[in-house]
Amino acid sequence: MKKIGLLSDSHGTFDVKFQEYFTGCDEIWHAGDIGSEEVLHKLQTIAEVRAVHGNIDVTAIRRKCPEMLRFRIEEVDVMMTHIGGYPNHYNPQIRQQIIIHRPKLFICGHSHILRVMYDRRFDMLYLNPGESQKHPRNGKRTLLRFTINKENIKDMEVIEFH
């Protein structure tokens, strides 16, 4: 079983609350627009980090973090990118990747809108953790925390903080 902390769109913000909410997580996943290498380094002091770069990320971050990650954790195939769209409105290139690879869990950021949805069409869970930056566009800072046990994604927690 793995406990996962998920964030996106930190835009260079590392909040000490990340430490509080992600302590005890086996991994932290960042779905892009990291904003600074310092954010990555500080997250790595809490847990192992998997991250993709976003459209605001500079070359140094792009060298460390790919545009898309595909990996298997426990028995779940995961695909993560920054600009992905959402069910019935996926980015065309991403939609094609979903059709080809059929992940069980698809994660993206970019919209700054928290979404946890099951996409029946592709038989997968869709997650967008919203935004964790200091001055959120949508008025709320959000993170997700959940566990993966074999093929099950469960114990989903939405964390809203200021």
Backbone torsions as a table, in degrees:
resi	resn	phi	psi	omega
1	MET	NA	137.6	179.0
2	LYS	-124.6	134.8	174.8
3	LYS	-99.1	129.6	-173.5
4	ILE	-119.7	135.3	169.3
5	GLY	-107.0	134.7	-175.6
6	LEU	-128.8	130.8	175.3
7	LEU	-142.6	167.6	177.5
8	SER	-154.9	163.7	171.7
9	ASP	50.9	52.3	176.4
10	SER	-79.7	-21.2	175.4
11	HIS	47.2	43.6	176.5
12	GLY	86.7	1.8	-179.0
13	THR	-93.2	123.6	166.4
14	PHE	-114.9	118.0	179.9
15	ASP	-102.0	139.5	178.9
16	VAL	-60.3	-21.0	177.4
17	LYS	-66.3	-23.9	175.2
18	PHE	-58.4	-41.2	178.8
19	GLN	-59.3	-47.0	-179.2
20	GLU	-62.2	-48.6	-174.1
21	TYR	-77.0	-27.8	-175.7
22	PHE	-102.4	-7.2	174.8
23	THR	-62.5	132.7	-176.5
24	GLY	95.9	-9.9	175.4
25	CYS	-78.7	144.3	176.1
26	ASP	-77.7	-34.3	179.4
27	GLU	-143.1	152.6	172.0
28	ILE	-119.3	130.1	178.2
29	TRP	-112.9	132.9	179.0
30	HIS	-117.3	120.8	-174.9
31	ALA	-92.9	36.4	169.2
32	GLY	95.6	168.7	-169.0
33	ASP	55.6	54.4	-179.9
34	ILE	-66.9	-49.0	172.5
35	GLY	94.4	-25.0	176.7
36	SER	-164.3	149.8	176.3
37	GLU	-65.4	-28.5	179.5
38	GLU	-59.2	-39.4	177.9
39	VAL	-59.8	-46.0	178.2
40	LEU	-59.8	-47.1	-178.7
41	HIS	-60.6	-42.7	-179.0
42	LYS	-69.1	-38.3	176.2
43	LEU	-62.9	-37.0	-179.4
44	GLN	-66.7	-18.7	175.2
45	THR	-77.1	-14.7	-179.3
46	ILE	-93.7	-46.4	-176.6
47	ALA	-163.2	172.3	174.1
48	GLU	-61.1	140.4	-176.2
49	VAL	-118.4	135.3	168.1
50	ARG	-118.9	131.4	-175.5
51	ALA	-147.2	150.4	170.9
52	VAL	-115.7	154.4	177.7
53	HIS	-85.3	158.3	177.5
54	GLY	-116.5	-177.6	-175.4
55	ASN	-68.1	-20.0	179.1
56	ILE	-94.7	-7.1	-173.4
57	ASP	-75.9	137.9	-177.2
58	VAL	-79.0	171.2	-175.3
59	THR	-53.8	-41.8	-178.6
60	ALA	-59.7	-41.5	178.5
61	ILE	-71.5	-39.5	179.4
62	ARG	-62.5	-30.5	176.6
63	ARG	-68.9	-34.1	-177.4
64	LYS	-87.1	-30.2	-171.9
65	CYS	-124.0	121.4	-178.5
66	PRO	-71.5	171.5	176.0
67	GLU	-71.9	-34.7	-180.0
68	MET	-138.6	140.9	173.4
69	LEU	-118.8	136.2	170.1
70	ARG	-127.0	127.8	-179.4
71	PHE	-156.3	167.1	177.5
72	ARG	-116.9	132.4	175.9
73	ILE	-132.4	131.2	-168.5
74	GLU	54.2	-119.2	178.6
75	GLU	-117.9	27.8	-176.4
76	VAL	-114.5	125.8	172.9
77	ASP	-83.9	127.0	-175.5
78	VAL	-118.7	139.2	171.3
79	MET	-128.1	129.0	-178.1
80	MET	-133.9	133.9	175.5
81	THR	-148.8	173.9	-179.1
82	HIS	-88.8	-56.3	-177.2
83	ILE	-99.4	103.2	-175.4
84	GLY	-127.5	-19.0	-173.2
85	GLY	84.2	-154.2	179.5
86	TYR	-153.7	169.8	-174.8
87	PRO	-49.2	133.5	-176.1
88	ASN	70.8	0.6	179.1
89	HIS	-143.0	39.5	179.9
90	TYR	-72.5	148.8	169.0
91	ASN	-54.6	134.0	-175.7
92	PRO	-54.6	-39.9	179.4
93	GLN	-67.6	-38.2	179.2
94	ILE	-68.7	-42.4	178.2
95	ARG	-55.8	-43.1	179.3
96	GLN	-63.2	-41.3	178.0
97	GLN	-64.8	-37.2	177.8
98	ILE	-65.1	-42.7	178.7
99	ILE	-61.7	-43.4	-177.8
100	ILE	-70.2	-48.1	-169.5
101	HIS	-96.2	-21.0	177.7
102	ARG	49.2	59.3	177.7
103	PRO	-66.8	157.2	174.3
104	LYS	-87.9	-23.3	-179.3
105	LEU	-134.7	122.0	177.5
106	PHE	-117.7	129.4	-176.3
107	ILE	-126.8	136.9	171.2
108	CYS	-150.1	175.2	178.2
109	GLY	-128.6	-131.4	171.5
110	HIS	77.4	-46.1	-174.4
111	SER	-75.2	-19.3	-175.0
112	HIS	67.0	15.0	-178.8
113	ILE	-112.2	120.6	177.6
114	LEU	-66.0	126.7	176.0
115	ARG	-144.1	132.1	170.5
116	VAL	-128.3	109.4	-173.0
117	MET	-139.7	146.1	171.9
118	TYR	-97.0	125.0	179.5
119	ASP	-96.6	100.0	-178.2
120	ARG	-64.0	-34.2	-177.3
121	ARG	-58.6	-41.3	-178.8
122	PHE	-107.3	5.6	177.9
123	ASP	52.0	53.6	-178.9
124	MET	-146.7	158.1	174.1
125	LEU	-90.5	132.7	178.6
126	TYR	-107.9	129.6	177.9
127	LEU	-129.3	132.9	166.4
128	ASN	-131.3	114.8	-174.3
129	PRO	-75.7	1.8	-178.8
130	GLY	82.7	-139.2	-177.0
131	GLU	-131.0	145.6	-179.0
132	SER	-119.7	9.6	-177.9
133	GLN	-70.3	163.9	-173.8
134	LYS	-61.9	-39.8	-178.9
135	HIS	-120.5	83.8	-173.1
136	PRO	-65.8	138.0	178.0
137	ARG	-63.6	-36.3	-175.6
138	ASN	-94.3	8.8	175.8
139	GLY	82.7	-8.8	-178.3
140	LYS	-131.0	137.2	172.6
141	ARG	-98.9	129.1	-175.3
142	THR	-136.3	150.8	175.3
143	LEU	-137.2	163.2	172.3
144	LEU	-123.0	149.6	175.3
145	ARG	-141.1	136.1	-176.9
146	PHE	-158.8	172.0	176.3
147	THR	-120.6	151.9	173.5
148	ILE	-122.3	120.7	179.9
149	ASN	-127.0	108.1	-174.2
150	LYS	57.2	-115.5	-179.1
151	GLU	-97.3	5.5	-174.9
152	ASN	-101.1	130.4	173.3
153	ILE	-104.8	117.0	-171.4
154	LYS	-146.7	-179.4	178.0
155	ASP	55.5	40.1	-178.0
156	MET	-66.7	125.5	177.6
157	GLU	-121.2	129.2	171.0
158	VAL	-95.8	124.1	-179.8
159	ILE	-111.9	118.5	177.4
160	GLU	-111.2	130.3	-176.9
161	PHE	-145.5	167.8	-178.9
162	HIS	-119.5	NA	NA
